[in-house]
Amino acid sequence: MLTLPKRLRTYCLYRRRLLGEIARIAARTVTAAIRTLTGERDLAVGIVACLQTHGSRANGHPHLHLLVIDGGFRPDGTFVSWSVHETARLTEAFRRVVLRLFVRLDLFDEDQAAGMRTWPHSGFHVHTAVWVPEDDRAFATRLARYCARNPIALERLTYDRTAKAVTYRSDKSDGPPATVAAPRLAPRLAPTEAARRWAALLQQIFEVNPLACPSCHGAMRIVAFITQTSVIDQILAHLRTRASREAHTGARSPPIDAGLRELGTVTGPTAVRRVPDHSLSTAHDAPLPSGAVRRARPSHRRVRSVPAGFGPRP
């Protein structure tokens, strides 16, 4: 287990990617330590890293759990054991690489990192006291489950009805319990200020108020939370069926007869009118002199359909 000083834990609480970076450099540091102590530069070391952000009292405590094999494998498959464990050197190496990471990410400057390297009790710690025997698969499974455990254990929760408080006991016998007041349930769930702002933004974009009833335009309120998958599927299927039925049974405009098109008569919601082509020369329409003959020309008139109520009637 690798722990961080309290000064650095706050950065990890609000920068979750930082924990991933710390886990990667921790794995590289352990790998380099094993290669250095065994004298094998090409060893392949197996490591499983688990990130945890909580302590034994469900408090904020980001730290790392590493499941590391006791040695490494050469390129030819030969296993080399890690016989000497120097926790102090490993802790110092871990402290240096983490401080360099904080300087590289502009979370610390060089002076702050140099100052923390002079602390006699730096807050960095590497714990290597837990060993798993080679043939004890059950213990290895329990250890892996512990590394990936949930922040809250139900068997350590108690509720005091008189004081209306919840007590969470530590997994250590000497650890103090954490007691918090039980939250009171509001009699009515009203939209919060964040929800109202969200609704206002949607109304500006889509011109629809999501918190207003589409029928009476009154304010809607939450009446139930539906979490059952089967009930949700039934509601969605009903809404899809009703929407499909309404789409198929909608009113359609009557067809327009060819004769009405020639007359330009208004029928139903659609009006048809003849529009002259103004691109023709007006000299064609001038009166002919006596005895002259004009050649017949094809009709250049065209028909355009416009919705009823738009534009002048023919």
Secondary structure, 3 states (H helix, E strand, C coil): CEECCHHHHHHHHHCHHHHHHHHHHHHHHHHHHHHHHHCCCCCECCEEEEEEEECCCCCEEEEEEEEECCEEECCCCCEEECCCCCHHHHHHHHHHHHHHHHHHCCCCCHHHHHHHHCCCCCCCEECCCCCCCCCCHHHHHHHHHHHCCCCCCHHHEEEECCCCEEEECCCCCCCCCEEEECCCCCCCCCCCHHHHHHHHHHHHHHCCCCCECCCCCCECCCCCCCCCHHHHHHHHHHHHHHHHHHHHCCCCCCCCCHHHHHHCCEECCEEEEEECCCCCCHHHHCCCCCCCCCCCCCCCCEEEEEECCCCCCC
